[in-house]
């Protein structure tokens, strides 16, 4: 059975956690049985590609693929502004493959605050009962700092005492969260994820042809 290869161009190293979400969406939205993703790690290079267009070209050179996924946080901009920026860079690169934009509400962490069980497992205290006070998924887009929300939830879930709490590695715990999630369907309540799914469906309906989908 053919494995669909995809390459992720993202903003930070922890954004590689998007790959399981991409794989889940390809399977459950587009019916792709097997997919395998790689994140383009430009920090390994002697010189970082200076522009988004250069990054797209280098990503495909480093990791040949059938689909290119391009991640940008919305931050203070409207999602359509980020999509337009990615589209412009992709068209300038003249790559002959499909590319899909991924624009979380503010940052990837906003897409990982929904699963309390996964956060408890990632914290190393799966049977904990202390309330985590996670924001409701539909209100995540209004939160000023989802990364801090997730970090605080992991620390709280760990239930570690003072000195051990200070030494707790929230970055490592963050990497474990996606490994503890089998079902990302709750994200379908978020407009940002709905837009991502629409792009995937548009790509499928268009016969997986080269072009920009966002």
C-alpha positions in Angstrom: 0.0 0.0 0.0 1.4 3.4 -1.0 2.3 5.8 1.8 1.6 9.4 1.1 4.6 11.5 2.0 4.2 15.1 3.3 6.6 17.7 4.4 5.8 20.4 7.1 7.3 23.9 7.0 6.6 25.5 10.3 7.8 28.2 12.6 9.2 26.4 15.6 10.6 23.0 16.5 7.7 22.0 18.6 5.4 22.5 15.6 6.4 19.1 14.5 3.6 18.0 16.8 1.3 19.1 13.9 2.4 15.9 12.0 0.1 13.5 13.9 -2.8 16.0 13.4 -2.1 16.2 9.7 -2.0 12.3 9.5 -5.3 12.0 11.4 -6.9 14.6 9.1 -5.7 13.0 5.9 -7.1 9.7 7.1 -10.4 10.8 8.6 -11.2 13.7 6.2 -9.7 12.5 2.9 -9.6 8.8 3.3 -5.8 8.5 3.0 -5.0 5.1 4.8 -1.3 5.7 5.3 0.7 8.9 5.4 4.2 9.8 6.7 5.4 13.3 7.5 8.7 15.1 8.1 9.4 18.6 9.4 12.0 20.6 7.6 14.6 21.4 10.2 16.4 24.4 8.8 18.5 24.9 12.0 20.7 22.0 10.9 21.8 23.9 7.8 24.9 26.1 7.7 22.7 29.0 6.7 18.9 29.4 7.2 16.9 30.1 4.1 16.2 33.9 4.2 12.6 34.0 2.9 9.5 31.9 3.0 9.9 31.1 -0.7 13.4 29.9 0.0 12.2 27.8 2.9 9.6 26.1 0.8 12.1 25.3 -1.9 14.7 24.0 0.6 12.0 21.9 2.4 11.1 20.0 -0.7 14.8 19.5 -1.5 15.5 18.1 1.9 12.3 16.0 2.2 10.8 15.1 -1.2 7.1 14.7 -0.8 3.6 14.5 -2.4 2.1 17.3 -0.3 3.7 20.4 1.3 2.1 21.7 4.5 2.9 25.3 5.5 2.2 26.4 9.1 1.9 29.9 10.3 0.4 31.2 13.6 -2.3 33.7 13.1 -1.0 35.8 16.0 -2.5 39.3 15.7 -3.3 39.0 12.0 -6.5 37.7 10.4 -6.0 34.1 9.1 -6.7 35.3 5.5 -3.6 37.6 5.8 -1.4 34.6 6.7 -3.0 32.5 3.9 -2.3 35.2 1.4 1.4 35.4 2.5 1.8 31.7 2.1 0.1 31.7 -1.2 2.4 34.4 -2.5 5.5 32.6 -1.4 4.3 29.3 -2.9 3.5 30.8 -6.2 6.8 32.5 -6.3 8.5 29.2 -5.7 6.8 27.6 -8.7 6.7 24.2 -7.1 4.8 21.5 -9.0 3.1 19.9 -6.0 0.1 20.7 -3.8 0.6 22.9 -0.8 -1.9 23.3 2.1 -1.9 26.2 4.7 -2.3 25.5 8.4 -3.2 28.5 10.5 -4.1 27.7 14.1 -6.0 30.4 16.0 -2.9 31.8 17.7 -0.4 29.0 18.0 -0.3 25.2 17.9 -0.9 25.0 21.6 -4.4 26.3 21.0 -5.1 23.0 19.2 -3.8 20.9 22.1 -5.7 22.3 25.1 -8.8 20.2 24.5 -7.8 16.8 25.9 -7.5 16.7 29.7 -6.6 13.0 29.8 -3.7 13.5 27.4 -2.4 16.4 29.4 -2.5 14.3 32.6 -0.7 11.4 30.9 1.9 13.7 29.4 2.5 15.2 32.9 3.4 11.8 34.2 0.4 11.7 36.6 -2.4 10.1 34.6 -4.6 9.4 37.6 -4.5 12.9 39.0 -7.7 14.6 39.9 -6.8 18.2 40.6 -8.8 20.6 38.3 -6.8 21.8 35.4 -9.1 24.8 34.6 -8.6 24.4 30.8 -10.3 27.0 28.7 -13.4 25.7 26.8 -12.3 24.8 23.2 -14.6 27.3 21.6 -13.0 30.1 23.8 -9.4 29.2 22.9 -9.3 31.7 20.1 -9.8 34.5 22.6 -7.0 33.4 25.0 -4.0 35.7 24.8 -1.4 33.0 25.4 -2.4 29.3 24.8 1.2 28.2 25.3 1.1 29.5 28.8 -2.3 27.9 29.4 -0.9 24.5 28.3 2.3 24.9 30.3 0.3 25.8 33.5 -2.1 22.8 32.8 0.9 20.4 32.6 2.4 21.8 35.8 -0.9 21.6 37.6 -1.6 18.1 36.3 1.8 16.8 37.5 0.8 17.7 41.2 4.5 18.0 42.0 5.7 19.8 45.1 7.7 23.0 45.1 11.3 22.2 44.1 10.3 19.3 41.8 7.7 21.4 40.2 10.3 24.0 39.3 12.4 21.3 37.7 9.5 19.8 35.7 10.3 19.8 32.0 7.2 21.2 30.4 8.8 21.2 26.9 9.3 17.4 27.1 5.8 16.9 28.4 4.4 19.0 25.6 6.0 16.6 23.1 4.2 13.7 24.7 0.7 15.2 24.5 0.0 14.3 20.8 1.2 10.8 21.5 -1.6 10.4 24.0 -4.3 11.6 21.6 -6.0 9.2 19.2 -9.0 11.3 18.2 -8.6 14.9 17.1 -12.3 15.3 16.1 -13.0 17.8 18.9 -10.9 20.3 16.9 -13.7 20.4 14.4 -15.4 22.9 16.7 -12.7 25.4 15.8 -13.1 27.6 12.7 -9.3 27.4 12.1 -9.4 23.6 12.0 -12.6 23.7 9.9 -10.6 25.8 7.4 -7.8 23.3 7.4 -10.2 20.4 6.7 -11.9 22.3 3.9 -8.4 22.8 2.3 -7.8 19.0 2.5 -11.2 18.2 1.0 -10.6 20.8 -1.8 -7.3 19.1 -2.5 -8.9 15.7 -2.7 -11.9 16.9 -4.8 -9.3 18.4 -7.2 -7.7 15.1 -7.7 -4.6 15.9 -5.6 -3.4 18.2 -8.3 -0.5 20.7 -7.8 -1.5 24.1 -6.5 -2.2 26.1 -3.4 -5.0 25.1 -1.1 -5.8 27.5 1.8 
